[in-house]
Amino acid sequence: MLTVGVDVGGTSAKAGLVDAGGTLLATRVAPTPRTGAELDETVAALVGHLTDRARADGGEVTAVGLAVAGFVDPDRRSVSFGAHLPWRDEPVAERMAERLGLPVTLEHDANAAGLAEHRVGAAAGARVAVLVALGTGVGAALLVDGAVFRGAHGVAPELGHLVLVPDGRPCPCGKRGCFERYCSGSALGAGADELVSAGEDFSTLRAAWERGLPLSGRDVAQAAEAGDRLARQVVADFAGWLGRGLALVADVFDPDVVVIGGEVSASAPLYLDDAVRTYSEELTGRGHRRMAQVRPAVLGGDAGVVGAALDARERCA
């Protein structure tokens, strides 16, 4: 039995053909368009390509799961809002099911990634698992006894907007000092910008900064790997804030496992050991309680696709 998962993000939509064991058999990617009708068409084309591929190999797709970078209503049939998606208060699951002639499920992208890591990844077997997805911002998922916890209105846990630094960096959400302003790809760039603008001369990042080019998390990570002093300081600061954030997460949820996912997880060797050290120092009751295991994600950028496909399989079985 095969299912298709589609991770619908603000920049691109990635679809994958997934088998019963969670193995990704084939993928297809397309840019995310700017209108709802065009996005419907894009998703349908991606799914159509993979269902044709399955038939050509003697298989059959039985359901489709969509992982969406936005707010999914509690019934998981409609998308209410996505900052970088054109869907607004639209019954996406029903509409796409009619178009595709297949059952279609919806899930928030972080929840889908968390589900995948729990079923076939770094959190396999954990009773209480938290995914912290470090990308442009910070996404999160909480699974208890294998089930996604959503809160009363379907938007929990919004860890990216816990305040780590009172009166800190401004956040697009309207608050200041949010977790994601210190522990994300964009936070790495912001940290480098702050240090370079303060007069640090000895950095390979200064030339780009002087040309007015935005410093990305990837720029900082690559410079740190190459030994750049400023970039290493930015990464060290990032690790410290991540450790403090993880201590907050542990105090609230007391998980068995915390999985670090998202694009920035690819650079985990640069910061994860230091983050865990800070977490152990900041944890309430340290020395008298068990710490969660902190692990990098296994599935990386495919977690949303695999999780959406597994979710569709489980809900449509």
C-alpha positions, 0 to 999 in steps of 0.5 A, spaced: 500 500 500 502 506 497 501 513 499 503 520 497 505 526 502 506 533 499 510 538 504 507 545 502 511 550 504 512 557 502 518 556 497 516 550 494 512 544 494 515 537 495 511 530 494 514 523 495 511 516 494 512 512 500 511 505 502 508 502 508 515 502 512 516 509 511 521 509 505 521 514 500 521 511 493 520 517 489 520 525 489 517 531 485 518 538 487 515 544 484 515 552 486 509 554 490 505 559 486 502 565 489 494 564 488 490 558 491 488 556 484 495 555 482 497 551 488 491 546 487 494 545 480 501 544 482 499 539 488 494 535 483 500 535 478 505 533 483 500 527 486 499 525 479 506 524 477 507 520 483 501 516 482 502 514 474 509 512 477 506 507 482 502 504 477 507 503 472 511 499 477 505 495 479 503 499 485 497 503 487 496 510 491 491 509 496 491 516 500 494 523 499 497 527 505 498 534 505 503 537 510 502 545 510 506 551 513 500 554 516 494 553 521 490 547 520 483 547 523 482 542 529 478 538 524 484 537 519 480 539 513 481 546 512 487 551 512 485 557 515 492 561 514 499 561 512 503 567 512 507 564 505 501 560 502 495 563 498 490 558 502 485 562 506 479 559 510 479 554 505 476 546 505 483 544 502 482 536 504 475 536 501 477 540 494 483 536 493 480 529 494 474 531 489 480 533 484 484 527 485 479 522 486 483 519 493 482 520 500 486 527 502 488 528 509 491 535 512 496 536 517 501 542 520 508 541 517 511 541 524 506 535 526 508 531 520 515 532 521 514 530 528 510 524 526 515 521 521 521 522 526 516 518 531 514 512 527 521 511 523 526 516 525 530 519 531 524 519 536 522 512 535 519 508 541 519 515 545 513 516 550 513 523 550 517 526 544 518 533 542 520 536 535 524 542 534 525 544 527 530 550 526 529 553 519 527 560 517 523 560 524 522 555 529 517 550 528 515 544 533 511 538 535 509 534 541 507 527 541 504 523 547 504 516 546 504 516 539 499 521 538 500 529 536 498 534 541 494 540 538 492 544 544 484 546 544 485 550 537 490 546 533 496 550 534 500 548 539 506 547 541 508 554 538 515 554 541 518 559 536 514 565 540 516 563 547 520 569 550 527 567 551 530 574 552 526 580 555 526 586 550 530 582 545 530 582 538 524 584 535 519 578 532 514 579 526 509 576 531 509 583 535 513 580 541 521 581 542 526 576 544 522 570 541 526 563 541 526 563 533 529 570 533 535 567 537 535 559 535 533 559 527 537 560 520 535 567 520 537 568 527 544 566 525 544 571 520 542 576 525 547 575 530 553 575 525 550 582 522 550 585 529 557 583 530 560 585 524 556 592 524 559 592 531 566 593 528 569 586 528 574 586 522 577 579 522 571 575 519 570 572 512 563 575 512 565 582 513 566 583 505 559 580 504 556 585 509 559 591 506 556 590 499 549 590 503 548 582 502 544 579 507 548 574 511 544 567 511 544 562 516 548 557 511 553 563 510 555 563 518 555 555 518 560 555 512 564 560 515 564 557 522 566 550 519 572 554 515 574 556 522 572 564 522 572 567 529 566 571 528 562 566 525 564 561 531 562 566 536 555 567 533 554 559 533 556 559 540 551 564 542 546 560 538 548 554 542 547 557 548 540 560 547 538 553 544 540 550 550 536 555 554 530 554 550 531 546 551 531 547 558 524 551 558 521 545 553 523 540 558 521 544 564 514 544 561 513 537 557 518 533 560 520 529 554 523 522 553 526 525 547 527 532 543 529 531 536 532 537 532 530 538 525 529 543 520 534 546 515 539 548 521 540 541 523 544 539 518 549 543 522 548 540 528 555 538 529 557 545 530 552 547 536 549 541 539 554 538 544 554 545 547 547 546 547 546 540 550 551 542 556 547 549 557 541 545 557 543 540 563 546 546 566 539 550 566 534 544 567 530 545 573 532 540 578 538 538 575 542 532 578 536 529 581 532 528 574 532 524 568 534 529 562 531 528 555 535 525 550 537 530 544 538 527 537 538 530 530 533 528 526 534 522 521 529 524 516 532 531 515 528 535 509 524 529 507 520 528 514 514 533 512 513 528 506 514 522 510 510 524 515 504 527 511 504 520 507 504 516 514 498 520 517 494 519 510 495 511 511 494 511 518 487 516 518 485 512 511 486 505 513 
